[in-house]
Amino acid sequence: MSVRLDDLDRKILAELQEDAGQSLDEIARKVGSSKTPVWNRVRKLREAGVIKRQTVLLDADALGL
């Protein structure tokens, strides 16, 4: 199943890929929107299966590994 993405969706996804820990306010500011529309789009992208899960990257040096 293919999901149609517009420019704003792509910008939001790019921001989430860069740092999914950003607040919705930060993402909204960076993509030129407001918090509520960004939240609605993220929710719809999750429901559509575009966003599967969130993960974190650990710093091996900071962990002494």
C-alpha positions in Angstrom: 0.0 0.0 0.0 1.4 3.3 -1.1 1.0 6.5 1.0 0.9 9.9 -0.7 3.2 12.3 1.0 3.4 16.1 0.4 6.3 18.4 1.0 5.3 19.0 4.6 5.1 15.3 5.3 8.5 14.8 3.9 10.0 17.7 5.9 8.4 16.3 9.1 9.8 12.8 8.3 13.3 14.3 7.6 13.2 16.0 11.0 12.1 12.9 12.8 14.8 10.9 11.1 17.4 13.4 12.2 16.2 13.5 15.8 12.9 11.8 16.8 13.4 13.2 20.3 12.6 16.8 19.2 9.5 18.4 20.6 6.6 19.0 18.3 7.2 22.7 18.8 10.7 22.4 17.5 9.7 20.3 14.5 6.8 22.7 13.7 9.2 25.7 13.8 11.7 23.9 11.5 9.1 22.9 8.9 7.2 26.2 9.0 4.0 24.9 10.5 2.3 24.9 13.9 2.2 22.2 16.6 -1.3 20.8 16.0 -1.0 20.1 12.3 2.4 18.5 12.8 1.0 16.3 15.5 -1.9 15.3 13.3 0.4 14.4 10.4 2.7 12.4 12.6 -0.3 10.5 14.0 -1.6 9.8 10.5 1.8 8.7 9.3 2.0 6.2 12.3 -1.5 4.9 11.6 -0.6 4.4 7.9 2.5 2.4 8.9 4.9 5.0 7.4 6.4 5.5 10.9 6.9 2.0 12.4 8.8 2.8 15.6 11.1 5.1 17.4 14.6 4.1 18.4 17.6 5.7 20.0 21.3 5.6 19.0 23.7 5.1 21.8 27.2 6.5 21.9 29.6 3.6 22.4 32.5 5.9 23.6 30.2 7.5 26.2 29.3 4.1 27.4 33.0 3.1 27.6 32.6 0.4 24.9 
